Structure formats: C-alpha cells, structure tokens
C-alpha cells in the first residue's frame, strides 16, 4: 500500500513501516490516468504506490438512451478501487446521440438539463466513493469539444457544477481539464470561478522546463499568460490546482516526441521534483498507466498492454516511497493544517494556545487535524481535503455555542460526548461522527451554509472504523409523536452499526428511566396505560461506550377492542370488528388495522379470541391487560 500519514497513537517515521490494521490518512500528490481500468490495472496502482486514478465516465457510453444507464463497467472500477484503497477522480463528458441529434460526442447537448440529469445521477450513485468530478476534457480543443467557450460555460460547466452540488454538497467540481489555452482558462474563470473548486490543467512538452514555464515561468509580454498569472488575474488564486495530464510516449514509431524507456523514467522523476517545489499544485496525474494496444496510437503508458512494467513504473513507485505524502492536509486556499496526535493537554488550534482539558477515553491518543481559529468565519462548502486508506470514523469537534450546524454535517451523528477545552468562552466542543469508507474526505468550512452561532472553529479527530462507540439507533416504532398507539405495542428500532447491545429507557415522564439492556432491536414494555404520553430512548452500546438516540415519544390510544374510544368494549365495538374480519392470511383493510389485535396483519379467529377476552359490556372499563 502506498505510504501515507499514520492516524494512530503516534505518527509513523517518514520511511518506516506501518503496523497491520492501522488507519492511514494523507494528502497524496500522486496519480495517473487510467481510463476505465481493469482490476489488474488497479492492482498495479496499489503495488506502484500510486494513490489516485483519473477515470473516464463517458456520457455516451453510460446513458446510451435517455434514462437508461449502463453502470456495470464503472461499478466494477469503483468496487476494485475501494477494495485496494485507490482514490478516484472521475472525468465526465461526451454527448450521446439522443441528446444532440446525433451530431457526435464532442457536440454539446441541445438541452443542458439532459447533461445536468446525467451528472446528478452519477454523483448520486457514487457519492460514497468518488469526491471529485471533472467537467469535460480539453474543451479548448475542437477535437474534444465542438462548441464555443460560452457554450462550455453555460451548457456544460455551470449546469454540471450545480448538479454536483445538489447531489453531494461536499463533492468538488473540477474544471476545465484544459489542454493549454490560457485565454480559454481566463474566460472560464472570469465567468464561472464560483462553480470551480479545483482548477484542472494539462501540459505536454519534450522538456520539463517548458512544462513548468506554462505554470509559473517568465514570458514576453505578448505571449500567453502562465497558469499562475491567470489564477491571480481572475481572483482564482488560492483554489486547488491539479495537473491532470502530462507524459511522454515510449518509442514505437507512432509519435514525433517519442523517448526511450529510460528517458521516460528520468522525465517522470525530473517533473515530480519540480511539482513538489510548488505546493500550490496539489496533485499530478501522468498520462497514462497502460499502453493502448491499438495500432498507430502512441505508447504513453508506464505499463505495457500486458501489464508488464516499463522503467518509469518502477521509477514512479520508488519516488513515492522516497517522498511520501504530506503530513498536512489541503485547505482550499493553499493554507495547510497539520496532522497531530490529540490527547489531554494538546493544542487543537495552530494559531491559539488553547488546549484540551478532558476528552473521551476512546479518542485519547488518536490523531486528527489541528485547524486554525482564524478560519472560524470561512464559508466554503469544501474546505478540508484528505484521503483515507480504509474505513474510518471522522469526528468533528464543533463549538457548543452553535445554534445550528452547517449543512455539510447533515449526515453526522451527535455522539453525546464532549471535549472540554481551556478556552473559557467555549468551554467544550460537542462531538459529531460520520463513518467513511476508503475515499477522499471533504469537509466544509466552519460557517458554511446552515451554520449559526459558533464562536470558534472546529477541529477533527479520526479513528479506524469500528474502534469507537456505535452509531445511533434509529427508525423508532412506534414512530416519534405517533398517536393512537396500542397499549400492548412493542418498541422496535433499527440496528446501530457497531452496537453489541442496547440500553432501553422508557416511561411516562421526562427523562425516561432505565429499563433493561437487550441484545436485539425490540423491547416489550408490557401493557401501557391508555391515552397516555410515553417517552423512550435507546442507547447503542459496545465495549468502547454508549451512543444515545434522541428521546422519542408517542401517545397510546384506547385499550384493545375499544375501537370507539369510550373506555368500554361492547356491542358497538363488536360491530366494527365484524366489519373488519378478513380471515387468516388476508391483510386487514383500510381503517381496520386496529382490529388486528395480535399484530399479524390479518383479522381472524385469533383476534376474535382477544376481543372476547377484552369484552366488558356497556359503561364497564375494559381491563388494560386483557390482550395478554
């Protein structure tokens, strides 16, 4: 597995081994283009220490007719990458014939909503595995986009970026995967930089010095601006920049700029040295992993089509081993936060002296992200960016003074635990957790949309999946605030991930009192008082701790058989029962669920036996326990 920064009790030495089962987190620079890689290719990424793969999600192949999707090939890539800890950057593009009148894949769609629907469907499907989506490929070249700059902005970039944000507010929008036209890049960023989270650019040349000149080198006044100048002039400087295509084909007589295998390997190392000197370039994706076997196509790969290794494959692998990913995580405007080990006494902001005074035992000694309190008012939806090599629990320690949380935390569970801090104004931070699979994790800023009241920035703690307290129990039945609940109803809930048992709290007053610890997801409270408010809570428990649910409530109805709610069970109630009688195995009809006294969905002789037991006669209150 590629080397990353260790999240555990202590940081691993830069060239040291990591213990089996420990969680690794990093901000890895290293990637490569793979198109739609086979499992064998993904395995070569893993063995080559290459953390990132750029893959192709071509619209014309994935939605060959409107609304009919071919997910299979990309599902296979995603599954393989997840299993091997490889992170994916998905480039979207190329129009199917049904969306542009059969004019060819490079012509934009007639209706931008068709593109927007496709992008939204992709992000909804892969939001748990893919965090970065590219808006087309080299739209500044006619051979890849047969439209104007305005069409790219208004038909592709803006609608696609909107769809990504709607489907997954924490996913990042990447554009324009530019071939090299600085004027095109300037037009795009001037018009739509707010729709771009990561600026993606390409550059090919025989010489590394000429490649880097395009990024930040000197040029004559009448020559094209370099990329850095464009970013500065458009107000986009500070956005993440990814170098998503560069490479050199090895000699087979098909390309004018062919090099020997040794030259290819040397150029990889030379370029990596240059990119690492520019921390504003966050990732590099060489072109490409494997040779295209098609006759006449240049052999850009660092693997042969057979997956045999060229010299550049070994050179890239060895370079990553010698220069492992950064011990800092990327923040969207080029500032960096450090990965540190957190314990009592630790400083949790890099720009303040405040320290942790107490914390839950299960988090003591874990490593997390030391943020800056000066960033507390930032509002970006995508602020912190890091990679996980396997499933992990990410805890956000958020200011207890907050009156509402940012929208990007909607899927986080409040743990009920806190971290006490030396800042007397804050006092403590509440802990919220979300479990992530192998993937890149993107966290929004402290005051992103939805947030209110926080006076301090958050900080982050990370544990390997399954080593913390369980998730919350959910989906209560009876539902929260239900009315007319049967007096003999059982309490049920859905299982909480990581829980080994559940503490049940139940009663007719707040807070409900402890009743029992149960191994399953159901509890029989006995016969409840009719027409009474009841309160309950379920604490999911494991060896590490307990996670309480919200307190739920419901109101019971009349007793069993008292269908008209007059406290007795008499002839009027029998009339309702007769009307609802369906026989064994036939579900109760509309308005008759209350006659299913044994809760087996039908109304039959078993229910009649219960009704007989509850029959009390006019004006005689029924026995609440008659259904037992």
PERA-V56579 format. One record per residue. N is the residue number from 0. RES is the residue in one letter. PHI is phi in whole degrees, 0 to 359 (none if undefined). Layout:
# PERA-V56579
<<N,RES,PHI> <N,RES,PHI>>
This chain:
# PERA-V56579
<<0,X,none> <1,X,299> <2,X,285> <3,X,220> <4,X,279> <5,X,281> <6,X,256> <7,X,193> <8,X,291> <9,X,215> <10,X,281> <11,X,281> <12,X,298> <13,X,305> <14,X,242> <15,X,270> <16,X,277> <17,X,253> <18,X,288> <19,X,303> <20,X,86> <21,X,277> <22,X,277> <23,X,244> <24,X,225> <25,X,203> <26,X,239> <27,X,274> <28,X,277> <29,X,262> <30,X,212> <31,X,200> <32,X,280> <33,X,227> <34,X,60> <35,X,240> <36,X,285> <37,X,285> <38,X,298> <39,X,296> <40,X,292> <41,X,297> <42,X,298> <43,X,289> <44,X,298> <45,X,298> <46,X,290> <47,X,267> <48,X,64> <49,X,264> <50,X,280> <51,X,237> <52,X,234> <53,X,269> <54,X,240> <55,X,257> <56,X,248> <57,X,276> <58,X,304> <59,X,296> <60,X,268> <61,X,273> <62,X,227> <63,X,295> <64,X,223> <65,X,304> <66,X,83> <67,X,250> <68,X,253> <69,X,253> <70,X,274> <71,X,309> <72,X,299> <73,X,285> <74,X,305> <75,X,296> <76,X,297> <77,X,298> <78,X,298> <79,X,296> <80,X,295> <81,X,299> <82,X,294> <83,X,253> <84,X,72> <85,X,260> <86,X,264> <87,X,243> <88,X,247> <89,X,257> <90,X,268> <91,X,254> <92,X,171> <93,X,77> <94,X,278> <95,X,288> <96,X,302> <97,X,294> <98,X,264> <99,X,219> <100,X,72> <101,X,72> <102,X,274> <103,X,111> <104,X,294> <105,X,273> <106,X,274> <107,X,296> <108,X,292> <109,X,293> <110,X,247> <111,X,303> <112,X,294> <113,X,295> <114,X,297> <115,X,298> <116,X,296> <117,X,296> <118,X,300> <119,X,298> <120,X,298> <121,X,297> <122,X,294> <123,X,300> <124,X,287> <125,X,249> <126,X,297> <127,X,276> <128,X,231> <129,X,240> <130,X,244> <131,X,233> <132,X,230> <133,X,267> <134,X,262> <135,X,79> <136,X,228> <137,X,46> <138,X,290> <139,X,274> <140,X,245> <141,X,300> <142,X,290> <143,X,245> <144,X,214> <145,X,266> <146,X,212> <147,X,273> <148,X,301> <149,X,299> <150,X,295> <151,X,300> <152,X,294> <153,X,271> <154,X,256> <155,X,256> <156,X,294> <157,X,294> <158,X,299> <159,X,295> <160,X,296> <161,X,297> <162,X,296> <163,X,298> <164,X,295> <165,X,294> <166,X,281> <167,X,207> <168,X,300> <169,X,263> <170,X,287> <171,X,254> <172,X,265> <173,X,244> <174,X,192> <175,X,258> <176,X,48> <177,X,287> <178,X,284> <179,X,154> <180,X,280> <181,X,297> <182,X,295> <183,X,299> <184,X,300> <185,X,296> <186,X,298> <187,X,296> <188,X,288> <189,X,297> <190,X,273> <191,X,214> <192,X,297> <193,X,289> <194,X,260> <195,X,239> <196,X,267> <197,X,231> <198,X,273> <199,X,245> <200,X,222> <201,X,238> <202,X,194> <203,X,242> <204,X,191> <205,X,293> <206,X,247> <207,X,298> <208,X,299> <209,X,289> <210,X,297> <211,X,289> <212,X,301> <213,X,294> <214,X,278> <215,X,206> <216,X,274> <217,X,290> <218,X,208> <219,X,290> <220,X,303> <221,X,271> <222,X,272> <223,X,303> <224,X,295> <225,X,279> <226,X,298> <227,X,298> <228,X,298> <229,X,298> <230,X,299> <231,X,293> <232,X,289> <233,X,263> <234,X,77> <235,X,261> <236,X,297> <237,X,111> <238,X,291> <239,X,299> <240,X,236> <241,X,245> <242,X,264> <243,X,260> <244,X,207> <245,X,192> <246,X,174> <247,X,218> <248,X,280> <249,X,274> <250,X,293> <251,X,212> <252,X,86> <253,X,251> <254,X,216> <255,X,294> <256,X,259> <257,X,295> <258,X,230> <259,X,284> <260,X,298> <261,X,293> <262,X,296> <263,X,300> <264,X,298> <265,X,295> <266,X,293> <267,X,302> <268,X,294> <269,X,299> <270,X,292> <271,X,300> <272,X,300> <273,X,292> <274,X,294> <275,X,295> <276,X,279> <277,X,237> <278,X,297> <279,X,283> <280,X,266> <281,X,275> <282,X,210> <283,X,229> <284,X,238> <285,X,291> <286,X,246> <287,X,210> <288,X,288> <289,X,233> <290,X,300> <291,X,282> <292,X,284> <293,X,298> <294,X,299> <295,X,87> <296,X,266> <297,X,302> <298,X,263> <299,X,282> <300,X,292> <301,X,259> <302,X,235> <303,X,289> <304,X,302> <305,X,285> <306,X,77> <307,X,293> <308,X,267> <309,X,274> <310,X,297> <311,X,293> <312,X,297> <313,X,294> <314,X,294> <315,X,294> <316,X,303> <317,X,292> <318,X,294> <319,X,297> <320,X,298> <321,X,278> <322,X,227> <323,X,295> <324,X,302> <325,X,297> <326,X,272> <327,X,237> <328,X,251> <329,X,286> <330,X,247> <331,X,299> <332,X,251> <333,X,83> <334,X,293> <335,X,233> <336,X,254> <337,X,265> <338,X,268> <339,X,225> <340,X,274> <341,X,260> <342,X,205> <343,X,301> <344,X,97> <345,X,286> <346,X,275> <347,X,263> <348,X,247> <349,X,282> <350,X,247> <351,X,220> <352,X,265> <353,X,301> <354,X,231> <355,X,280> <356,X,259> <357,X,200> <358,X,204> <359,X,302> <360,X,300> <361,X,290> <362,X,258> <363,X,299> <364,X,88> <365,X,286> <366,X,253> <367,X,209> <368,X,251> <369,X,275> <370,X,265> <371,X,240> <372,X,290> <373,X,296> <374,X,267> <375,X,295> <376,X,262> <377,X,295> <378,X,237> <379,X,298> <380,X,283> <381,X,224> <382,X,246> <383,X,248> <384,X,221> <385,X,210> <386,X,248> <387,X,245> <388,X,266> <389,X,199> <390,X,305> <391,X,211> <392,X,260> <393,X,257> <394,X,253> <395,X,256> <396,X,267> <397,X,249> <398,X,309> <399,X,293> <400,X,281> <401,X,298> <402,X,266> <403,X,204> <404,X,266> <405,X,295> <406,X,300> <407,X,293> <408,X,265> <409,X,302> <410,X,266> <411,X,271> <412,X,260> <413,X,288> <414,X,276> <415,X,84> <416,X,261> <417,X,225> <418,X,246> <419,X,277> <420,X,230> <421,X,279> <422,X,289> <423,X,294> <424,X,290> <425,X,272> <426,X,82> <427,X,201> <428,X,243> <429,X,280> <430,X,259> <431,X,233> <432,X,231> <433,X,221> <434,X,267> <435,X,244> <436,X,282> <437,X,301> <438,X,178> <439,X,276> <440,X,250> <441,X,238> <442,X,248> <443,X,283> <444,X,280> <445,X,301> <446,X,246> <447,X,298> <448,X,313> <449,X,100> <450,X,279> <451,X,203> <452,X,91> <453,X,289> <454,X,259> <455,X,224> <456,X,287> <457,X,272> <458,X,226> <459,X,230> <460,X,234> <461,X,226> <462,X,233> <463,X,304> <464,X,304> <465,X,85> <466,X,256> <467,X,250> <468,X,298> <469,X,287> <470,X,288> <471,X,282> <472,X,291> <473,X,214> <474,X,53> <475,X,292> <476,X,221> <477,X,298> <478,X,297> <479,X,302> <480,X,71> <481,X,295> <482,X,236> <483,X,68> <484,X,288> <485,X,299> <486,X,287> <487,X,253> <488,X,294> <489,X,263> <490,X,266> <491,X,224> <492,X,204> <493,X,273> <494,X,297> <495,X,261> <496,X,303> <497,X,87> <498,X,277> <499,X,252> <500,X,196> <501,X,221> <502,X,271> <503,X,256> <504,X,244> <505,X,205> <506,X,173> <507,X,257> <508,X,216> <509,X,262> <510,X,281> <511,X,294> <512,X,263> <513,X,296> <514,X,247> <515,X,190> <516,X,255> <517,X,237> <518,X,278> <519,X,254> <520,X,244> <521,X,212> <522,X,211> <523,X,261> <524,X,278> <525,X,83> <526,X,286> <527,X,265> <528,X,295> <529,X,289> <530,X,51> <531,X,226> <532,X,283> <533,X,233> <534,X,234> <535,X,206> <536,X,213> <537,X,239> <538,X,261> <539,X,284> <540,X,234> <541,X,216> <542,X,294> <543,X,276> <544,X,175> <545,X,232> <546,X,240> <547,X,281> <548,X,280> <549,X,294> <550,X,276> <551,X,258> <552,X,216> <553,X,205> <554,X,237> <555,X,286> <556,X,266> <557,X,288> <558,X,291> <559,X,304> <560,X,88> <561,X,273> <562,X,287> <563,X,264> <564,X,68> <565,X,255> <566,X,79> <567,X,255> <568,X,241> <569,X,220> <570,X,299> <571,X,298> <572,X,293> <573,X,296> <574,X,300> <575,X,296> <576,X,298> <577,X,301> <578,X,299> <579,X,271> <580,X,302> <581,X,246> <582,X,93> <583,X,300> <584,X,84> <585,X,255> <586,X,302> <587,X,297> <588,X,279> <589,X,301> <590,X,82> <591,X,243> <592,X,299> <593,X,291> <594,X,276> <595,X,278> <596,X,288> <597,X,257> <598,X,58> <599,X,247> <600,X,81> <601,X,254> <602,X,238> <603,X,221> <604,X,296> <605,X,299> <606,X,293> <607,X,297> <608,X,298> <609,X,294> <610,X,300> <611,X,301> <612,X,295> <613,X,267> <614,X,300> <615,X,243> <616,X,94> <617,X,299> <618,X,66> <619,X,248> <620,X,303> <621,X,287> <622,X,288> <623,X,303> <624,X,264> <625,X,293> <626,X,274> <627,X,292>>
